Amino acid sequence: MTFPNDETGQVLTEMQAAGIDLNAMHKVVFFQLFEQEQQAQALVAHLAEHAPDMQVELAPDELPNVWDVNCTVNMIPSYDGIVAQEAEFELLAGKFNGYNDGWGIEA
């Protein structure tokens, strides 16, 4: 399988080279960052209401005054699926003054 030459494609290429089956379901974690805990909590509350089956975790970041909201989606990690999900999270996080900061697969 080949992927576009961008950050998402590079990560998927590295995962494939490491032997991860990209045709199987995985827990894909999308990272949202916020400068205020209240904004992060607002996203968590929104997701609890609108996506109750999604696993969502709120935690302080390693950086001071930054809050992480990690959203886990069970999906086959296709390039198009990852890009589409990131775009959705970017729009959603933006509504609460945050932003999407990438993704990863739980190992």
Steps between C-alpha positions, in 0.01 A plus 500: 500500500634845417394828658522869406822680584385693806513457877202263518632295211844482660357375832290237324802389295707463819221306670468267201879446498482415871255220420178664618199366308340813358203300369388412853305704754715702739446747780612825338556788740453858378663768716331836565685777686360793700653787692225503762362205691148643475515487118624141510223405742244657266616272218486199730142587599404551135642162402329328794168626367558458125737200486434303820677188370826685436773456759607850608774587748586843641848549648750778560770514232874484569507870411371738764154649440413251226225239522467186290175340392579159354217355291516131413317380189480133400574495128702350220785752469469581130664815371168656394333400827776653713504824299120532515488430875777753567309764301187432708693529826671819381161663439356369825798597716498844335147558629646478851818702423723197466663316212572152376859394565532174311420137561646165590406136548487343843763230516 
